[in-house]
Amino acid sequence: MPFSDYKTALVTGASTGIGAVVVERLAKQGLEVHALARDAGRLDDLARRTGCVPHAVDITDTSALTGELHGVDVDLLVNNAGVSRSGNILTADEFAIDEQIAVNVQAVLHLVRLVMPGMVARDLGHIVNISSIAAVYNFGGNTIYHATKSAVHTLSRQLRVDAYGRRIRVTEICPGRVETEIFGRLLGDMEEARRQYYDGYESLKPEDIADAIEYAVGSPRHVNIGHVEILPTFQVPGGLNFERRTD
Ligand SMILES: NC(=O)c1ccc[n+]([C@@H]2O[C@H](COP(=O)([O-])OP(=O)(O)OC[C@H]3O[C@@H](n4cnc5c(N)ncnc54)[C@H](OP(=O)(O)O)[C@@H]3O)[C@@H](O)[C@H]2O)c1
């Protein structure tokens, strides 16, 4: 679909990381871009640089979200806002479960509920969901994050079923490690996160994810790019554990 078929985009998690770069790209493509996150200062900077429309709102506040979107016909929705908290099911605390469910799943469902009926009525739209390799591979660490991203993975396919017969495309982007603030927020220490997760690694950059989104959205209108897995060359998912026990 040429970008010119779409007029308006909404990008969540736009204040930094992947979302901020996606806002820049879509604005360059000539779309009116609505940029949503909590940090009003960062959104204002982004608006000055890109001309985007800032929406400083907590995505877990469904009534505020509904109010912000009133009257906006979104043609391209990029569900990008996400949080990761440490802990598997044996160690995670209550907040880790509640926040990750609220941001990574509940808000995505509400946004699609708010935006997709308009797409169906206009017979035009594209939903891009940023999941993670955690959605489709099991590895040690953040069990709740895996569960929430797995929900986004399933939802992405299910939306294609719900939109059957309409010119609505759904793309799930499934990244490996990207150099952003996500691990700094998880540890509560950006420098420590840089040392642990990024120094010495050839991680992906937000621009690599934006490239994939541009490709999927810019593809011809009869083409739905459904699932895109993007990893750093030196990051490999998978592996099999088999504990040897005789008792
Ligand atoms: N980085 C990676 O290695 C990686 C890998 C796979 C998938 N992903 C996914 O990629 C997406 C983008 O993450 P990122 O790496 O760019 O992380 P990031 O740099 O930490 O950015 C996260 C964004 O989400 C927003 N956000 C968080 N909680 C919010 C809330 N309650 N309401 C509104 N906005 C909220 C943040 O803005 P405010 O704080 O201003 O609200 C920020 O703009 C996420 O879905 C993440 O799970 C990342």
The ligand as a Tripos MOL2 file, in Angstrom:
@<TRIPOS>MOLECULE
LIG
   48    52     1     0     0
SMALL
NO_CHARGES

@<TRIPOS>ATOM
      1 N1         14.3430   -3.2490   23.3800 N.am      1 LIG1
      2 C1         14.2340   -4.5580   23.1620 C.2       1 LIG1
      3 O1         15.2240   -5.3240   23.2770 O.2       1 LIG1
      4 C2         12.8980   -5.1280   22.7340 C.ar      1 LIG1
      5 C3         12.8790   -6.4540   22.2610 C.ar      1 LIG1
      6 C4         11.6850   -6.9940   21.8660 C.ar      1 LIG1
      7 C5         10.5210   -6.2520   21.9470 C.ar      1 LIG1
      8 N2         10.5580   -4.9750   22.4250 N.ar      1 LIG1
      9 C6          9.2980   -4.2330   22.5000 C.3       1 LIG1
     10 O2          9.4260   -3.0180   21.7840 O.3       1 LIG1
     11 C7          8.4870   -2.0780   22.2910 C.3       1 LIG1
     12 C8          9.1740   -0.7280   22.4970 C.3       1 LIG1
     13 O3         10.1100   -0.8710   23.5430 O.3       1 LIG1
     14 P1         11.5120   -0.1120   23.5990 P.3       1 LIG1
     15 O4         12.5550   -1.1530   23.5770 O.co2     1 LIG1
     16 O5         11.5510    0.9860   22.6110 O.co2     1 LIG1
     17 O6         11.4340    0.4090   25.1100 O.3       1 LIG1
     18 P2         11.6160    1.8090   25.8230 P.3       1 LIG1
     19 O7         12.7740    2.5510   25.2430 O.co2     1 LIG1
     20 O8         11.6370    1.4950   27.2800 O.co2     1 LIG1
     21 O9         10.2640    2.5940   25.4480 O.3       1 LIG1
     22 C9          9.0380    2.1810   25.9940 C.3       1 LIG1
     23 C10         7.9700    3.1860   25.5980 C.3       1 LIG1
     24 O10         6.7100    2.7650   26.1630 O.3       1 LIG1
     25 C11         6.1310    3.8760   26.8450 C.3       1 LIG1
     26 N3          5.2990    3.4380   27.9570 N.ar      1 LIG1
     27 C12         5.6250    2.5850   28.9570 C.ar      1 LIG1
     28 N4          4.6280    2.4930   29.8450 N.ar      1 LIG1
     29 C13         3.6300    3.3060   29.4000 C.ar      1 LIG1
     30 C14         2.3550    3.6590   29.8940 C.ar      1 LIG1
     31 N5          1.8660    3.1500   31.0400 N.pl3     1 LIG1
     32 N6          1.6050    4.5370   29.1910 N.ar      1 LIG1
     33 C15         2.0810    5.0770   28.0370 C.ar      1 LIG1
     34 N7          3.2950    4.7680   27.5160 N.ar      1 LIG1
     35 C16         4.0590    3.9000   28.1980 C.ar      1 LIG1
     36 C17         7.3230    4.7180   27.3130 C.3       1 LIG1
     37 O11         6.9670    6.0640   27.4460 O.3       1 LIG1
     38 P3          6.7230    6.8830   28.8290 P.3       1 LIG1
     39 O12         7.6460    6.3400   29.8640 O.co2     1 LIG1
     40 O13         6.9780    8.3010   28.4210 O.co2     1 LIG1
     41 O14         5.2800    6.6380   29.1400 O.co2     1 LIG1
     42 C18         8.2600    4.5750   26.1300 C.3       1 LIG1
     43 O15         7.9340    5.5260   25.1390 O.3       1 LIG1
     44 C19         7.9150   -2.6930   23.5680 C.3       1 LIG1
     45 O16         6.6360   -3.2510   23.3040 O.3       1 LIG1
     46 C20         8.9050   -3.8050   23.8940 C.3       1 LIG1
     47 O17         8.3230   -4.8460   24.6300 O.3       1 LIG1
     48 C21        11.7340   -4.3900   22.8130 C.ar      1 LIG1
@<TRIPOS>BOND
     1     1     2 1
     2     2     3 2
     3     2     4 1
     4     4     5 ar
     5     4    48 ar
     6     5     6 ar
     7     6     7 ar
     8     7     8 ar
     9     8     9 1
    10     8    48 ar
    11     9    10 1
    12     9    46 1
    13    10    11 1
    14    11    12 1
    15    11    44 1
    16    12    13 1
    17    13    14 1
    18    14    15 2
    19    14    16 1
    20    14    17 1
    21    17    18 1
    22    18    19 2
    23    18    20 1
    24    18    21 1
    25    21    22 1
    26    22    23 1
    27    23    24 1
    28    23    42 1
    29    24    25 1
    30    25    26 1
    31    25    36 1
    32    26    27 ar
    33    26    35 ar
    34    27    28 ar
    35    28    29 ar
    36    29    30 ar
    37    29    35 ar
    38    30    31 1
    39    30    32 ar
    40    32    33 ar
    41    33    34 ar
    42    34    35 ar
    43    36    37 1
    44    36    42 1
    45    37    38 1
    46    38    39 2
    47    38    40 1
    48    38    41 1
    49    42    43 1
    50    44    45 1
    51    44    46 1
    52    46    47 1
@<TRIPOS>SUBSTRUCTURE
     1 LIG1         1 GROUP 0 **** ****
